[in-house]
Amino acid sequence: MAKNKSPCNTSFFALLTAFVAGLLIFGISSMTVSATDQGDFCAKCHVMSEQVWTHSQSIHAGQDCNQCHTPHNGVVNRLAFKAKAGITDIAANFGTVPDRIRASSTMKNVIQDNCVRCHYESVRQVDMAVKPYCTDCHRSVPHMPKLPISKRMTADG
């Protein structure tokens, strides 16, 4: 005669399985988010190679791309922004790549918020009414202007 499993054992096994699955999902998600923050990841796309190289030569070279290029006002907002920006960047690889990649107004606002977040003491003393973004005056701090083809790490047009 077959034994019926007790409801306690079934509930415990289901709870344990859900807990382990949750840990796996959290771990994989955390590793993915961390890996996609790195310049090495961004440089794998043809359209970003010049930006990653110029960043590596800047005073901010020790910072991950997403220290400046993603919002820091909540995990859900950050992940949603990264997903949308990532899809936009991937799509750019299949079209005509402009000679100079320019930040969208949304990205400019995110970058500005991050400039202020890291450099609050300096920024609070600046009259931002003159120019609304730090990068209006400090354009080449994170990324130098596009180099001539003869001086690029990759001759990418």
Buried (B, 14 or more C-beta within 10 A) or exposed (E): EEEEEEEEEEEEEEEEEEEEEEEEEEEEEEEEBEEBBEBEBBBEBEBBBBBBBBBEEBEBEEBBBBBBBBBBEEEEEBBEBBEEBBEEBEEBEEEEBEEEBEBEEEBBBBBBBBBBBBEEEEBEEEEEEEEEBBBEEEEEEBBBEBEEEEEBBEEEE
